[in-house]
Amino acid sequence: EAGAPMQGPGYLGDTPYGVKQGPLMSPSFTPCTAPPWNMLVAIDMVSGEIRWKIPFGRLDKLMPFPIPLNLGGPSAGGPIVTGSGLVFIGATSDNRVHAYDIETGEELWEMRAPTSAMATPMTYEVDGRQYVVFAAGGHSWYDAKGVDDYVLAYALPVK
């Protein structure tokens, strides 16, 4: 099984205590804190002020029943920002990859991937055409056992 499996209970030697790693979840598998449960935030690097923030990630894949709202969800990984001001990020357990406008936070594109793309995307150019690549799969995190590995490449529109 590839990836880093979730940790089980840990015992604190010679004590009657133990520890279990992971988020505190309700019986409906929602976090025990008020939403939003995860945010994507843009910070002005000159002033330090928050430019925008949006709930990031959905729980629909993880829950026994769907929640159609975007309240944020578990994530790992980071974004990449293109010179043209597009923010690309996968990083969520809901199998979605996104593109956002760096100025406004508006979602410009979303694609459902075969499995979660937890790695930070990369970009490259061939013959004047820019591509964004996501690595997805190969992990047992977020109950994604038995998934295949994918390299997903998307061409940006020609200007």
C-alpha positions in Angstrom: 0.0 0.0 0.0 1.6 3.3 -1.1 1.6 6.5 0.8 1.6 7.3 4.5 -1.2 5.5 6.3 -3.1 7.3 9.0 -1.6 6.7 12.4 -3.4 4.4 14.9 -3.5 4.9 18.7 -0.2 5.6 20.4 0.4 4.4 23.9 2.3 6.6 26.4 4.7 4.0 28.0 4.0 3.0 31.6 0.9 5.2 31.8 -2.8 4.4 31.5 -3.0 7.1 28.7 -2.9 7.0 24.9 -3.2 9.3 22.0 -4.9 9.0 18.6 -3.8 11.2 15.8 -6.3 12.9 13.5 -9.1 15.4 13.5 -12.0 15.3 16.1 -15.0 14.3 14.0 -18.7 14.0 14.7 -20.7 10.8 14.0 -21.6 12.3 10.6 -17.9 12.7 9.8 -18.0 16.4 9.9 -15.4 18.3 12.1 -16.6 19.2 15.6 -15.9 22.9 15.0 -18.1 25.4 13.1 -17.6 25.7 9.3 -15.8 26.7 7.2 -13.5 23.8 7.9 -10.7 24.9 5.5 -10.0 28.1 3.6 -7.9 29.1 0.6 -6.5 32.6 1.5 -4.7 35.2 -0.7 -2.4 37.6 1.2 -1.0 40.8 -0.2 2.7 40.2 0.3 3.5 44.0 0.6 0.8 45.0 3.1 0.3 41.7 4.8 -3.5 42.1 4.4 -5.8 39.4 3.4 -7.0 40.0 -0.2 -9.6 37.3 -0.2 -10.5 34.0 1.4 -12.9 31.3 0.3 -14.0 27.9 1.8 -11.8 25.2 0.2 -12.7 21.6 -0.3 -15.9 19.6 0.1 -16.8 16.7 2.3 -19.2 15.0 -0.1 -16.8 12.2 -0.9 -16.1 11.4 2.7 -19.5 11.6 4.2 -22.2 8.9 4.4 -24.6 11.5 2.8 -23.9 14.4 0.5 -23.6 18.0 1.7 -24.0 20.1 -1.4 -22.5 23.2 0.2 -18.8 24.2 -0.1 -17.9 24.4 3.6 -14.3 23.5 3.3 -12.8 20.1 3.8 -9.5 18.2 4.5 -6.6 19.2 2.4 -2.8 18.8 2.0 -0.7 20.4 -0.7 -0.4 23.9 -2.0 -1.1 26.1 -5.0 1.0 27.3 -7.9 0.4 30.8 -9.3 1.1 31.5 -13.0 2.5 34.8 -14.4 -1.0 35.6 -15.8 -2.5 35.5 -12.3 -4.1 32.1 -12.2 -4.0 30.0 -9.0 -4.0 26.3 -9.6 -4.6 23.9 -6.7 -5.8 20.3 -6.1 -4.9 19.5 -2.5 -8.3 18.3 -1.3 -9.8 14.9 -0.6 -12.8 15.6 -2.8 -10.9 14.7 -6.1 -11.3 18.2 -7.5 -8.7 20.5 -9.1 -9.3 24.2 -9.5 -8.2 27.5 -11.1 -8.9 30.8 -9.3 -8.3 34.4 -10.3 -5.5 35.7 -8.1 -7.1 39.2 -7.8 -10.7 38.2 -6.8 -10.6 34.6 -5.7 -13.3 33.8 -8.3 -13.2 30.1 -9.3 -12.6 30.0 -13.1 -12.3 26.3 -13.6 -12.9 23.1 -11.8 -12.3 19.5 -12.9 -13.1 16.2 -11.2 -9.9 14.1 -11.1 -9.9 10.3 -10.9 -8.5 10.6 -7.3 -7.2 13.3 -5.0 -4.2 15.5 -6.2 -2.5 16.2 -2.9 0.8 17.4 -4.4 1.5 21.0 -5.4 0.9 21.3 -9.2 3.7 22.3 -11.6 3.7 24.2 -14.8 5.7 24.0 -18.0 5.7 25.4 -21.6 6.1 23.6 -24.9 6.1 25.4 -28.2 4.7 28.5 -26.6 1.8 26.7 -24.9 1.6 26.6 -21.1 0.5 23.5 -19.3 -0.4 22.8 -15.7 0.2 19.3 -14.3 -1.3 17.6 -11.2 0.0 14.3 -9.7 -2.9 12.4 -8.2 -3.3 9.1 -6.4 -0.9 6.6 -4.8 -2.0 7.2 -1.2 -4.1 5.7 1.5 -4.9 9.0 3.1 -8.6 10.0 3.4 -9.7 6.4 2.7 -8.3 6.4 -0.8 -7.1 2.8 -0.8 -6.8 1.0 -4.1 -6.5 4.1 -6.2 -4.2 4.3 -9.2 -1.6 6.9 -9.9 -2.2 9.7 -12.4 -0.3 12.5 -14.0 -3.0 15.0 -15.2 -1.9 17.7 -17.7 -4.1 20.5 -18.8 -3.3 23.1 -21.5 -4.1 26.7 -20.7 -6.0 28.6 -23.4 -4.0 30.3 -26.1 -4.2 34.1 -25.8 
